[in-house]
Amino acid sequence: MIQPSITVHQFPPFLQMQPSPFGLKLETWLRMRGIPYDIQMSFTKAGPKNKIPFANIDGEVIGDSEIIIDRVQRMTGCNGDTALNDQQKAKGILIRRMVEEHLYFVLMHSRWIDDTGWDIFGPLVFSHIPSLIRPIISRKIRKMVLRNLMSQGISRHSNAEIYAKGDADIRALSALLGDADYFLGEQPDVADASAYGLLANILYAPLESPLCETLRECRNLIDFCDRMRADVWPDSPRGGGE
């Protein structure tokens, strides 16, 4: 198996864990597959798609967690979904799309726009900014995030409507998981890393929201997160807090 040199660029763990669901997904998948990598943490250095995480793989800088995982799979031959049938693979894609392209934006709203979440999240995410200019920078970036979420569509709804959408997503994940340990089979796959990246950021981060209340009602998802944290992140709180 070819072993590429991989450096993952991430946000610092200012929520007592990796605060980016995509960053946590990427590291979780690399750990699941036993692929070594280095970490560089930064708030400001963005990759080729102007997003974090990104990775330097054998000198090539690549953005987007899904594209990074696909590249590493092809380079190493470490493709965990080869044992899955077409229906399982399709289910995995649907799980990732729901988590990464819908539930993620509900989480973003809960952190950046809902005042209850912002009152805790804001001081944490901008704690590295000098206090004199911190209010100016935080207001500017919060407005930028609101514009993005309005363009995406989620923040055009009321808080109650937004959290109802998140509630439905979480309960759908719970129904899909059922009594199984993992979403697609006996071993965790990319869909599990994706689900864990977001659910762990709801369950373990020191932020309360209606998403937390819903997740706590889904015992199988809590067990799933605890299992993933114990199996994949036994040595580091970055993967799910203390």
VMD Tcl script that draws the C-alpha trace (Angstrom):
set ca {
  {0.00 0.00 0.00}
  {1.35 3.43 -0.97}
  {1.66 5.66 2.09}
  {1.38 9.33 1.09}
  {2.62 12.20 3.24}
  {-0.50 13.95 4.56}
  {-0.79 17.18 6.53}
  {-4.33 18.17 7.52}
  {-4.99 21.86 8.15}
  {-7.67 22.35 10.80}
  {-9.24 24.86 13.14}
  {-7.85 24.79 16.69}
  {-10.11 22.87 19.13}
  {-11.63 25.98 20.69}
  {-14.81 24.05 21.64}
  {-12.69 21.59 23.66}
  {-12.82 19.47 20.48}
  {-12.47 19.91 16.71}
  {-15.28 22.41 15.98}
  {-15.60 21.71 12.25}
  {-17.84 18.73 11.42}
  {-15.93 18.32 8.15}
  {-12.58 18.49 9.89}
  {-13.69 15.94 12.47}
  {-15.08 13.73 9.69}
  {-11.76 13.80 7.82}
  {-9.58 13.00 10.82}
  {-12.01 10.32 11.99}
  {-11.86 8.59 8.61}
  {-8.05 8.72 8.50}
  {-7.90 7.23 11.99}
  {-10.47 4.55 11.12}
  {-8.28 3.45 8.22}
  {-5.03 3.65 10.20}
  {-3.54 6.24 7.84}
  {-0.92 8.45 9.53}
  {-1.08 12.21 9.09}
  {0.20 15.44 10.60}
  {-1.89 18.37 11.84}
  {-1.44 22.10 11.40}
  {-3.95 24.35 13.14}
  {-4.96 27.84 12.10}
  {-7.94 30.18 12.16}
  {-6.91 32.12 9.09}
  {-5.07 29.95 6.56}
  {-7.63 28.63 4.08}
  {-7.10 26.13 1.30}
  {-7.70 26.20 -2.45}
  {-11.47 26.35 -1.95}
  {-11.14 29.02 0.74}
  {-12.36 26.56 3.35}
  {-10.97 24.56 6.26}
  {-10.13 21.69 6.42}
  {-7.75 21.17 3.56}
  {-4.79 18.86 3.15}
  {-1.31 18.80 1.70}
  {-0.85 15.36 0.15}
  {2.63 14.70 -1.20}
  {3.04 18.42 -1.87}
  {-0.35 18.93 -3.53}
  {-2.82 21.12 -1.64}
  {-6.37 19.76 -1.87}
  {-9.60 21.19 -0.47}
  {-12.91 19.59 0.55}
  {-13.06 16.62 2.93}
  {-14.87 14.38 0.42}
  {-12.33 15.05 -2.32}
  {-9.44 14.53 0.11}
  {-10.85 11.17 1.25}
  {-11.42 10.08 -2.35}
  {-7.84 11.00 -3.26}
  {-6.36 9.13 -0.30}
  {-8.53 6.09 -1.07}
  {-7.23 5.96 -4.63}
  {-3.61 6.49 -3.58}
  {-3.61 3.90 -0.80}
  {-6.15 1.40 -2.09}
  {-7.78 1.73 1.33}
  {-11.40 1.76 0.21}
  {-13.61 0.49 3.00}
  {-16.82 0.44 0.97}
  {-15.73 -2.29 -1.47}
  {-17.69 -4.85 0.58}
  {-20.88 -2.78 0.33}
  {-23.56 -3.51 -2.24}
  {-25.00 -0.79 -4.48}
  {-27.94 -0.17 -2.16}
  {-25.65 0.31 0.84}
  {-23.42 2.67 -1.14}
  {-26.47 4.70 -2.19}
  {-27.64 4.84 1.43}
  {-24.22 6.11 2.44}
  {-24.37 8.92 -0.12}
  {-27.84 9.95 1.06}
  {-26.70 10.01 4.71}
  {-23.71 12.18 3.85}
  {-25.81 14.58 1.79}
  {-28.39 15.00 4.56}
  {-25.73 15.49 7.21}
  {-23.35 17.71 5.24}
  {-25.74 19.71 3.07}
  {-28.74 20.16 5.35}
  {-28.23 19.36 9.03}
  {-24.86 21.14 8.91}
  {-26.58 24.44 8.08}
  {-28.98 24.01 11.00}
  {-25.93 23.58 13.23}
  {-24.37 26.70 11.71}
  {-27.54 28.67 12.42}
  {-27.58 27.44 16.02}
  {-24.00 28.64 16.54}
  {-23.83 31.86 14.57}
  {-27.36 33.28 14.28}
  {-29.47 32.05 17.19}
  {-28.57 34.43 20.03}
  {-28.63 31.63 22.62}
  {-25.87 29.75 20.83}
  {-24.00 32.85 19.71}
  {-23.65 34.17 23.26}
  {-21.45 31.13 24.02}
  {-19.98 30.34 20.60}
  {-19.01 33.91 19.68}
  {-16.63 34.56 22.60}
  {-15.01 31.15 22.06}
  {-14.45 31.39 18.31}
  {-13.01 34.91 18.57}
  {-11.03 34.45 21.78}
  {-7.75 34.64 19.81}
  {-8.58 38.13 18.49}
  {-7.15 41.11 20.46}
  {-9.87 42.39 22.78}
  {-9.74 45.93 21.39}
  {-10.90 44.89 17.91}
  {-12.75 41.69 18.84}
  {-16.29 43.22 18.80}
  {-15.70 44.76 15.36}
  {-14.33 41.56 13.84}
  {-16.99 39.33 15.40}
  {-19.88 41.53 14.19}
  {-18.43 41.67 10.68}
  {-17.95 37.92 10.36}
  {-21.31 37.13 11.97}
  {-23.02 39.33 9.36}
  {-21.08 37.56 6.61}
  {-22.20 34.15 7.93}
  {-25.81 35.38 8.08}
  {-25.61 36.50 4.44}
  {-24.28 33.08 3.48}
  {-27.00 31.25 5.41}
  {-29.66 33.51 3.91}
  {-28.31 32.74 0.44}
  {-28.29 29.03 1.25}
  {-31.85 29.41 2.53}
  {-31.88 27.98 6.06}
  {-31.87 31.32 7.89}
  {-34.86 32.61 5.93}
  {-36.97 30.49 8.28}
  {-37.91 31.14 11.91}
  {-35.92 29.49 14.69}
  {-38.80 27.08 15.33}
  {-38.96 26.08 11.66}
  {-35.18 25.65 11.43}
  {-34.96 23.45 14.50}
  {-37.94 21.40 13.31}
  {-35.91 20.61 10.19}
  {-32.92 19.64 12.32}
  {-35.13 17.53 14.57}
  {-36.41 15.62 11.53}
  {-32.87 15.00 10.26}
  {-31.63 13.67 13.60}
  {-34.63 11.39 14.03}
  {-34.18 10.13 10.47}
  {-30.57 9.24 11.27}
  {-31.76 7.43 14.39}
  {-34.27 5.43 12.35}
  {-31.64 4.58 9.72}
  {-29.18 3.37 12.36}
  {-31.76 1.31 14.25}
  {-30.14 -1.38 16.40}
  {-26.95 -1.54 14.34}
  {-23.56 -0.35 15.53}
  {-22.86 1.48 12.26}
  {-24.95 2.87 9.44}
  {-23.93 0.60 6.55}
  {-22.56 -2.62 7.95}
  {-20.48 -4.25 10.63}
  {-17.58 -1.80 10.19}
  {-17.64 2.02 10.12}
  {-17.35 3.73 6.75}
  {-17.25 7.27 5.33}
  {-20.94 7.79 6.14}
  {-20.22 6.96 9.79}
  {-17.31 9.42 9.87}
  {-19.58 12.07 8.36}
  {-22.41 11.43 10.81}
  {-20.00 11.37 13.74}
  {-18.35 14.62 12.67}
  {-21.63 16.48 12.98}
  {-23.39 14.57 15.76}
  {-20.33 14.79 18.02}
  {-20.33 18.56 17.51}
  {-23.90 18.61 18.81}
  {-23.45 16.10 21.62}
  {-20.02 16.92 23.05}
  {-19.46 20.62 22.32}
  {-20.26 22.95 25.27}
  {-23.23 24.54 23.48}
  {-26.92 23.98 24.16}
  {-29.61 24.10 21.49}
  {-32.81 22.28 20.51}
  {-30.55 20.01 18.44}
  {-28.96 18.80 21.68}
  {-32.38 18.10 23.16}
  {-33.42 16.02 20.16}
  {-30.15 14.09 20.05}
  {-30.40 13.21 23.75}
  {-33.75 11.57 23.00}
  {-32.09 9.24 20.46}
  {-30.29 6.69 22.62}
  {-28.91 4.77 19.65}
  {-27.20 7.88 18.25}
  {-25.65 8.66 21.64}
  {-24.35 5.08 21.80}
  {-23.04 5.45 18.24}
  {-21.13 8.62 19.13}
  {-19.75 7.13 22.34}
  {-18.65 4.03 20.40}
  {-16.93 6.05 17.69}
  {-15.20 8.27 20.24}
  {-13.95 5.31 22.27}
  {-12.80 3.31 19.23}
  {-11.35 6.06 17.05}
  {-10.37 8.83 19.49}
  {-9.26 7.11 22.71}
  {-6.11 9.21 22.94}
  {-7.29 12.74 22.15}
  {-10.10 15.02 23.38}
  {-9.88 16.78 19.99}
  {-12.15 14.04 18.65}
  {-15.00 14.53 21.10}
  {-14.10 16.46 24.22}
  {-13.17 15.02 27.57}
}
mol new
graphics top color blue
foreach p $ca { graphics top sphere $p radius 0.5 }
foreach p [lrange $ca 0 end-1] q [lrange $ca 1 end] { graphics top cylinder $p $q radius 0.2 }
display resetview
